[in-house]
Amino acid sequence: MSRFDELQKGLELPGDCGNTTTKAPPWLDREKFYRARRVFQSHFFSIFFAHLTGLIFVVSIPGTLTPLLYTGNSSNLVRIFRRYVSTMRHVRQWYEGDIWNPEDPAYKSITLIRQMHNKVANKMNAEDVDTTQSNCAMKQSETLSSSQQSAKIHISQYHMVLTQFSFIGFIIMFPRFIGIYCSREDMECFIHFWRGIGYQLGIDDRFNICSGSVEETEAFCLELKEKVLKPSIISSVPESERMSKDIIRAMSVVVPFLNWTATMRFWYEILGITLHFKYSFYVSICYWLMIVTHRFLLRITLLRIFFNFLVRMSYWKAINWSDSFEKLLAQKMT
């Protein structure tokens, strides 16, 4: 049985497997786990770009958009901005803090996120929230299994794993396409780090994407790309595309030249998906800036440090000038 076939069982299991957050798992290698911090600091720009990419694509996957619509936290540009700035803040805490120490802000952050997931999942399952939108997307693709189409558990183990995939999948599958030039040992540490993140969020080890070797994890991600991500993107419903566009619109106020069409062109070519929309001269400029930056400029250490600094500045502005950005987004909505 392949790992993907095993993952299908997760459709019927709650997203929180019930493992303890106060005791580290026996497989944890703290030296590897903390070495991932250095990888993150060295590739700050590329890693945040990969995370953002995952967030705009994960809404195309059946079952992942419904909770976002249910909570209302993504109902307009201002709320989307707040949501994803908050996500950035939490994820950065996980990278730079200690998620295994109950006294550390990173531990409190990841525990809070886990509690929030449980609260939303319990409410949705208790209310038997309609999944018509998600099932519509599923039925458009013959490559998605019937078990996926009939799943009724909201925020299941399956959906938690796909959320984990959205954060780390592009980094594992296409590191050099996004300017990450690191050793196999560094990638192994990075994968080990995200195994720990998945564990603390309640993902069962048998489903955790990062529970294998570098090669096994890459193979699993590539299988998820072919069997879930690409079919979901190709057959995505209008609500998914609107949400992904709004995420880019919201974050573009702090990230210059961030453009939805250019981002789609960049990734569709990598994923082997036919581009079905037109693009302007400005979009072409944004696209080529992405190509040149990720595939050439980030190879140079000094330039990588410079781009890391730019994203850190964007992050700082998003946190400290949030009121100003929210007012700007509110004006765009009128």
C-alpha positions, -999 to 999 in steps of 0.1 A, spaced: 0 0 0 14 34 -10 15 63 14 -12 80 -6 -35 50 -3 -28 50 35 -36 87 36 -72 79 23 -79 64 57 -73 98 72 -105 111 56 -125 93 83 -104 104 112 -105 137 132 -77 161 123 -64 159 159 -51 124 167 -50 132 204 -12 130 209 3 150 238 20 183 232 39 183 265 61 153 258 83 152 228 80 120 206 108 94 208 119 101 172 127 137 179 163 147 171 167 181 187 199 189 169 183 183 135 151 201 146 170 233 157 193 232 127 163 239 105 162 274 120 195 282 102 180 269 69 150 292 75 172 322 83 193 316 52 163 312 29 138 335 45 127 350 12 122 317 -7 105 299 22 79 326 28 73 327 -10 67 289 -9 44 292 21 24 319 4 22 298 -28 9 269 -8 -18 290 8 -31 302 -25 -32 267 -40 -45 248 -10 -79 266 -13 -84 247 -46 -82 213 -28 -117 199 -19 -125 202 18 -100 230 26 -120 260 14 -151 251 34 -136 259 69 -123 292 56 -158 302 43 -174 289 75 -154 310 100 -158 342 80 -122 351 86 -116 353 49 -148 371 39 -132 403 26 -97 417 19 -92 432 53 -100 399 71 -79 380 47 -50 404 54 -54 399 91 -57 361 88 -25 357 67 -4 382 87 -14 363 118 -4 330 100 30 346 91 35 356 127 27 322 141 48 303 116 78 326 122 74 319 159 76 282 152 108 286 132 125 309 157 112 296 190 109 262 208 76 244 202 86 217 227 90 241 257 56 249 274 71 283 285 81 294 250 58 316 229 62 292 200 47 264 220 18 286 231 13 296 195 12 261 180 -10 249 209 -34 278 202 -36 270 165 -43 233 174 -71 244 197 -86 267 171 -86 239 145 -104 216 170 -130 242 179 -139 249 142 -139 212 133 -161 203 163 -186 231 154 -187 222 117 -191 185 124 -218 191 150 -237 214 126 -231 190 97 -220 220 75 -229 216 38 -200 205 16 -217 210 -17 -190 234 -29 -162 210 -21 -180 180 -35 -187 200 -67 -149 204 -72 -143 167 -65 -168 155 -90 -152 175 -118 -120 154 -115 -120 117 -124 -86 113 -106 -101 119 -72 -114 88 -54 -150 81 -44 -139 80 -8 -127 116 -11 -161 126 -25 -181 109 3 -159 121 32 -180 139 58 -155 148 85 -144 184 84 -107 191 91 -98 154 90 -63 139 92 -64 139 54 -70 177 53 -44 184 80 -18 165 59 -28 185 28 -24 217 48 11 205 59 18 198 22 8 234 13 35 247 36 64 224 27 55 206 -5 69 232 -29 101 235 -9 107 198 -11 97 193 -47 111 224 -63 138 239 -41 160 253 -69 130 268 -88 124 291 -58 161 298 -50 168 273 -22 203 259 -27 210 238 4 226 205 12 208 172 15 215 173 53 199 208 55 168 195 37 167 165 60 167 188 90 140 210 74 118 180 68 124 168 104 113 202 116 80 200 98 75 165 111 76 181 145 52 208 135 28 183 122 31 162 154 24 193 176 -7 201 154 -21 167 159 -12 148 127 -8 111 133 27 99 125 15 73 100 1 101 78 27 128 85 43 138 52 77 143 68 79 109 86 103 94 60 136 101 44 143 130 21 137 108 -9 105 92 5 91 126 15 98 140 -20 81 110 -36 51 114 -14 48 151 -22 51 144 -59 23 118 -56 1 144 -38 9 169 -66 -2 145 -93 -32 129 -76 -46 159 -56 -30 193 -63 -30 194 -101 -65 178 -105 -79 202 -79 -63 233 -96 -76 223 -130 -111 216 -118 -113 243 -91 -146 261 -85 -150 299 -88 -149 304 -50 -115 288 -49 -101 311 -76 -117 341 -60 -101 333 -27 -67 328 -41 -69 361 -60 -80 379 -28 -51 364 -8 -27 379 -34 -45 412 -35 -45 414 3 -8 406 6 3 428 -24 -1 459 -2 31 449 16 49 428 -11 57 449 -42 51 433 -76 31 404 -61 5 397 -88 -19 368 -91 -17 361 -128 21 363 -128 23 339 -98 0 315 -116 21 316 -148 52 310 -127 38 279 -110 16 266 -138 47 262 -159 65 243 -132 35 221 -124 29 214 -161 -6 230 -162 -18 248 -193 -22 285 -188 -57 296 -197 -57 333 -190 -42 363 -208 -16 386 -192 -6 422 -197 28 438 -201 28 446 -163 21 409 -156 50 399 -178 73 422 -159 62 407 -126 66 372 -140 101 378 -153 111 394 -120 101 362 -103 120 341 -127 152 361 -126 151 365 -88 144 329 -79 165 311 -105 195 334 -108 198 362 -82 192 340 -52 222 319 -61 244 348 -50 248 349 -12 249 387 -9 218 391 -30 200 364 -11 208 383 21 194 414 5 162 397 -6 158 382 29 161 416 43 134 430 20 109 403 31 118 409 68 110 445 62 77 436 46 69 414 75 78 442 100 56 467 81 27 442 80 28 438 118 35 473 128 16 493 101 -14 469 99 -39 496 106 -27 517 76 -27 486 53 -62 477 64 -75 511 57 -59 509 22 -76 475 16 -109 488 29 -107 516 2 -101 490 -25 -133 472 -14 -155 503 -19 
